Amino acid sequence: MKLLNKSIGLYILYASVLLLIAIPILYFAIERRVVNEVDESLIEQKHKFIGKLENTNEAGLLQWLQNIEPDVTIMPATDANNKPDKFYTIIVFDKIINEKSPYRILESNITLKGKSYNIQLKSSLIDSEDLIESIVKTVCILLLLMIAGLALINQVLSKKIWKPFYSTITKLNEFKIEKNEALQFEKTGITEFTDLNNAIVTLTNRNLETYQSQKEFTENASHEMQTPLAVLQGKVDLLMQTNPLSKEQSELIGDLADVNQRMSRLNKTLLLLTKIENNQFSETENISIKEVLKKLIVQYSFQAEQKGIDLQQNFTTDIEITGNKMLIEIMLGNFLSNAIKHNKTNGSVIINGDNNSIYFINTANTAALDKEKIFQRFHKQTADNNSLGLGLQIAKKIAGLYDYTIDYEFKNEQHFFTLTF
Amino acid sequence: MKILIIEDEKELSKSMVAYLKAESYQCEVAGDVKTAMDKTESFDYDCILLDISLPDGNGLSVLKELKANKKTDGVIIISAKNSIDDRIAGLNLGADDYLPKPFHFSELTARIAAVIRRRRFDGNKILVLHEISIDTLAKTVQVNNNSVDVTRKEYDLLLYLAANKNRVISKNAIAEHLSGDDANAFDSFDFIYAHVKNLKKKMTQAGCTDYIKSIYGMGYKFDI
């Protein structure tokens, strides 16, 4: 729910409650006002009437008067008590309009020439149903106008005032730390948004700096390592040539050579990762995935054969992509070599493909892999010393570079890696 | 055969000299661009090993100078950077090869041998070792003038062993050589054992002495 809608919703709720409360208050206030008016006019009427009657004393005439003044009833008083004026409301069924109508009655005791009379004056009131109806109608119209008005204001507000906010959100969504581009916002003229943008710029700039310095550290460290590694490698190579060597010494030298080799490979791989992150493989060309896989299968067929692995390729249509050939080869090579490495003897590797995905399916020598962890740096599923735990991380980095997605599943004792272009 | 090693890391150049001397190469060392320029101006070398990052400048300037003076020395760039840009820049300037650090000395020897072979003007591209002759142009192998049907990998392996004859070659070096740049290709040395076994079998069947010796714990030796 949008913030604006939420606040407007609250306004509307408040206004509705207020107007609902206003209905009975308005009703009673208006009714009271009307009754007061009517009462005053009844008293006035009474005095006029008395004035008119002052000069007559004939009962017959009184009767006649009453006939021409239907709202007035005058009768000789049964008791001579001088009662005070009395107001009350009655509901009368009006035959003509077939409706109940309220009337205000004034009962009074008057004395005409020593004789006491009861006089009753009647005046019609506004029908309360009609009154409520018109009040409710008015309130409803007000409410509708208010909602419409608020909605309109909302529209304008979200378009105009919130525009910088939405542009900030868009920019944040597009922000990629690897691109090393600082965020820039237009001036908003609204304090809150300016504060927000400033805070975001500070935060992202700090992140960029940290990321950059970490990247540089990896890069420099790897580069600086190359020379001492080369020296070490050279010394080991020289040591191998010395004569005579005992069996024990040969074994030690062999171990040294292995460890040094692993270190070199690790370092080269870290450098490769850094280069991918630095976007140093910007050259692209059109690549046929089928061709790359064909080449890779030839390259790995010997290893597969050694393990008795059946390597199958079922490609119906070729996938054409644009990318850096070396990276694409590394990525697909990593999938294929993993499928051979983490396979059982006499297992199988199947490479399937459709319009925009390829699937590497291989029989597993382990249980299902942890989906969350397999793409992490240095996560190793096996204790194999020759595995660096960087293969999938590299594949993922390359895939990320071209917005490809990698999925992993484990079904029927088989690993399924899906690469979608 | 004369080789100039342009490398500022003394321990590395010292080791390279020691290794290459045993291959009966004459080696000279230059630790910076200035010394390197002086030496290349005064002498001709069969092969120059050139480090790019030197204390007083970029090693590529030595290469530029060589080409400007129309020198024909073979050049192998040795770099800690292993960047594609460097590789392309070096090869475009006329370098013969590019070897990223760290490298195996056996790999270096094989590369030097290949450069020297390519630069030879007598057109002789055939390597003869006793009864074995390797045609490096046609990439074929003969034993006592009879062709041996070897695969591409076996050919590469034989040439590598031959370039490092009588030296112990670590199995790591062979694995790296056979799988090229792809560090992922080998997860065990099984495939080297298999290649070596197949090559030995083919060679001995063709009547060749079994020169390939397995060296305990370390690797192989082409004992000829």
Contacts between the chains, C-beta under 8 A, distances in Angstrom:
chain1	res1	chain2	res2	distance
A	223	B	80	5.8
A	223	B	81	6.7
A	226	B	80	3.8
A	226	B	82	7.8
A	226	B	100	7.7
A	226	B	101	4.4
A	226	B	102	6.0
A	227	B	9	5.3
A	227	B	12	6.9
A	227	B	80	5.4
A	227	B	101	6.2
A	229	B	101	7.2
A	229	B	102	4.1
A	230	B	9	7.6
A	230	B	12	5.6
A	230	B	80	7.5
A	230	B	101	4.1
A	230	B	102	3.7
A	230	B	103	6.6
A	231	B	9	6.5
A	231	B	11	4.7
A	231	B	12	4.9
A	231	B	15	6.9
A	232	B	102	7.4
A	233	B	102	4.5
A	233	B	103	7.0
A	233	B	104	6.3
A	233	B	105	7.7
A	234	B	11	7.9
A	234	B	12	5.9
A	234	B	15	3.7
A	234	B	16	6.5
A	234	B	19	7.0
A	234	B	105	5.9
A	235	B	11	7.8
A	235	B	15	5.9
A	236	B	170	7.6
A	237	B	15	7.6
A	237	B	19	6.5
A	237	B	104	6.1
A	237	B	105	4.0
A	237	B	106	6.8
A	237	B	170	7.0
A	237	B	173	7.7
A	238	B	15	5.6
A	238	B	18	5.7
A	238	B	19	5.9
A	238	B	105	7.3
A	240	B	167	7.9
A	240	B	168	4.2
A	240	B	170	6.4
A	240	B	215	7.9
A	240	B	218	5.5
A	240	B	219	7.6
A	241	B	19	7.4
A	241	B	22	6.8
A	241	B	167	5.9
A	241	B	168	5.9
A	247	B	216	5.8
A	247	B	217	7.3
A	250	B	215	6.7
A	250	B	216	4.9
A	250	B	217	4.0
A	250	B	218	5.4
A	251	B	216	7.1
A	251	B	217	3.9
A	252	B	217	7.7
A	253	B	217	6.9
A	253	B	218	5.8
A	254	B	170	7.4
A	254	B	216	8.0
A	254	B	217	3.6
A	254	B	218	4.4
A	254	B	219	7.5
A	255	B	217	7.6
A	257	B	170	4.6
A	257	B	172	5.6
A	257	B	218	6.7
A	257	B	219	7.9
A	258	B	172	6.6
A	260	B	102	7.9
A	260	B	172	8.0
A	261	B	170	7.8
A	261	B	172	4.0
A	261	B	176	7.7
A	264	B	102	4.9
A	265	B	183	4.8
A	268	B	82	7.2
A	268	B	100	7.7
A	268	B	183	6.1
A	269	B	183	6.3
A	271	B	82	6.8
A	275	B	83	7.5
A	280	B	83	7.1
A	280	B	84	7.4
A	280	B	85	7.9
A	281	B	84	7.6
A	299	B	182	7.4
A	299	B	185	7.0
A	300	B	185	7.2
A	302	B	153	7.0
A	302	B	191	5.8
A	302	B	194	7.4
A	302	B	195	7.7
A	303	B	185	7.2
A	303	B	186	7.5
A	303	B	187	7.8
A	303	B	191	5.4
A	306	B	190	5.3
A	306	B	191	5.5
A	306	B	194	5.6
A	326	B	84	7.8
A	330	B	182	7.7
A	330	B	184	7.9
A	333	B	182	6.1
A	333	B	184	5.9
A	333	B	185	7.8
A	334	B	184	5.8
A	337	B	184	4.5
A	337	B	185	6.5
A	337	B	187	7.2
A	340	B	187	7.9
A	341	B	187	4.6
A	384	B	187	6.9
A	386	B	186	7.3
A	386	B	187	5.0
A	386	B	188	6.3
A	387	B	187	6.6
A	391	B	184	6.0
